C-alpha cells in the first residue's frame, strides 16, 4: 500500500530510499467501489483519519515491515520507542506537497516526551506512475 511516492536523500552517497502512500487514497478508492461502508466502524474511523504508510529500502532491499505515520500539525510522526532508559526516539516526516521536498528527522525525546534534539536528512520525492507494476515477492 506504500506505493504512491518514492523518496531519495539529497546525499548522493546514500543507497537508501523509501516509498509511501496516503490513507486518503485508500479511503477514496474504497468509497468509490462501495467497500468502505462494509468495513467495521472502527476501521472506517481509522481510515477517516489521515496517515501515511512508509516502507524503507536499503540498497533496493525492503525493510521487514511498513511503518505508519500519523498526522501531527504540518508533519507526520511514527510511534515513539524507547532507545534506552533515558531516551525515546520517534521519526518525523515533513513534506512540502508543492515541491515534493522532504525532511526526515529522528527526534530524541526525554522520558516525559520533551523534545531534546534531532538528526535530520533532506531529499526529494517523486510520484510513482500507476503503470509501474508493484510486487511483494518472486513471481
C-alpha positions as CSV (number, residue, x, y, z in Angstrom):
1,X,0.0,0.0,0.0
2,X,3.1,2.3,0.3
3,X,3.4,2.9,-3.4
4,X,2.3,6.5,-4.1
5,X,5.7,8.2,-3.9
6,X,9.3,7.3,-3.9
7,X,11.8,9.5,-2.0
8,X,15.6,9.8,-2.3
9,X,18.0,11.6,0.0
10,X,20.0,14.6,-1.3
11,X,23.2,12.8,-0.3
12,X,24.3,11.1,-3.5
13,X,26.2,8.5,-1.4
14,X,23.0,7.3,0.3
15,X,21.9,4.0,-1.1
16,X,18.7,4.0,0.9
17,X,15.3,5.3,-0.2
18,X,11.7,5.0,0.9
19,X,8.2,4.8,-0.6
20,X,5.0,5.9,0.9
21,X,1.3,6.1,0.3
22,X,-1.5,8.1,1.8
23,X,-4.5,6.8,3.7
24,X,-6.8,9.2,1.8
25,X,-6.1,7.3,-1.4
26,X,-7.1,4.0,0.1
27,X,-10.2,5.6,1.6
28,X,-11.2,7.3,-1.7
29,X,-10.8,4.0,-3.6
30,X,-12.9,2.1,-1.1
31,X,-15.6,4.8,-1.1
32,X,-15.7,4.7,-4.9
33,X,-16.0,0.9,-5.1
34,X,-18.5,0.7,-2.2
35,X,-16.4,-1.4,0.1
36,X,-15.8,1.4,2.7
37,X,-19.3,1.1,4.3
38,X,-18.9,-2.7,4.6
39,X,-15.9,-2.2,6.9
40,X,-16.4,-2.4,10.7
41,X,-17.0,1.0,12.2
42,X,-13.6,1.1,13.9
43,X,-11.8,0.5,10.6
44,X,-13.9,3.2,9.0
45,X,-12.9,5.6,11.8
46,X,-9.2,4.9,11.3
47,X,-9.5,5.4,7.5
48,X,-11.2,8.7,8.0
49,X,-8.0,9.9,9.7
50,X,-5.0,11.0,7.6
51,X,-1.9,8.8,7.9
52,X,1.0,7.6,5.8
53,X,2.2,4.1,5.1
54,X,6.0,4.1,4.6
55,X,8.5,1.3,3.7
56,X,12.2,1.8,3.6
57,X,14.8,0.2,1.4
58,X,18.5,-0.4,1.8
59,X,20.3,-0.9,-1.5
60,X,17.0,-1.9,-3.0
61,X,16.1,-4.5,-0.3
62,X,12.9,-3.7,1.6
63,X,12.9,-3.3,5.3
64,X,11.0,-6.0,7.2
65,X,7.8,-4.0,7.8
66,X,5.9,-0.9,6.9
67,X,5.7,2.0,9.3
68,X,2.6,4.1,9.9
69,X,2.9,7.9,10.5
70,X,0.0,9.9,12.0
71,X,-0.7,13.5,11.1
72,X,0.9,15.9,13.6
73,X,0.3,19.5,12.6
74,X,2.2,20.1,9.3
75,X,4.1,16.9,9.5
76,X,3.8,13.1,10.2
77,X,5.2,11.1,13.1
78,X,5.6,7.4,13.9
79,X,5.2,5.7,17.2
80,X,7.8,6.7,19.8
81,X,10.0,3.9,21.0
82,X,12.5,3.6,23.8
83,X,16.1,3.9,22.9
84,X,17.5,3.4,26.4
85,X,16.5,4.2,30.0
86,X,16.8,7.9,29.4
87,X,15.8,8.5,25.8
88,X,12.9,7.9,23.5
89,X,13.1,8.4,19.7
90,X,10.5,8.9,17.0
91,X,10.7,9.8,13.3
92,X,9.1,12.9,12.0
93,X,8.5,13.3,8.2
94,X,7.7,16.8,6.8
95,X,6.7,17.1,3.2
96,X,6.3,20.2,1.1
97,X,3.5,19.0,-1.2
98,X,4.2,21.7,-3.8
99,X,7.9,20.9,-4.3
100,X,7.8,17.3,-3.0
101,X,10.9,18.1,-0.9
102,X,11.1,16.3,2.4
103,X,12.8,16.5,5.8
104,X,13.0,13.2,7.7
105,X,14.2,13.7,11.3
106,X,14.9,11.2,14.1
107,X,13.9,13.1,17.2
108,X,15.4,12.4,20.6
109,X,12.9,12.9,23.5
110,X,13.0,12.7,27.2
111,X,11.0,10.0,29.1
112,X,8.4,12.7,29.6
113,X,8.3,13.2,25.8
114,X,10.0,16.6,25.8
115,X,12.0,17.3,22.6
116,X,15.8,17.3,23.1
117,X,17.4,17.1,19.7
118,X,17.3,15.6,16.2
119,X,19.3,14.2,13.4
120,X,17.8,15.0,10.0
121,X,18.0,14.2,6.3
122,X,16.6,16.1,3.4
123,X,15.6,14.9,0.0
124,X,13.0,14.8,-2.8
125,X,10.1,12.6,-3.6
126,X,8.5,11.7,-7.0
127,X,5.1,10.3,-7.7
128,X,5.2,6.6,-8.7
129,X,3.4,6.1,-12.0
130,X,0.4,3.8,-11.8
131,X,1.9,2.0,-14.8
132,X,4.8,0.8,-12.6
133,X,4.0,-2.7,-11.5
134,X,4.2,-3.3,-7.7
135,X,5.2,-6.7,-6.4
136,X,5.8,-8.1,-3.0
137,X,7.7,-11.3,-3.9
138,X,9.0,-13.6,-6.5
139,X,6.8,-14.4,-9.4
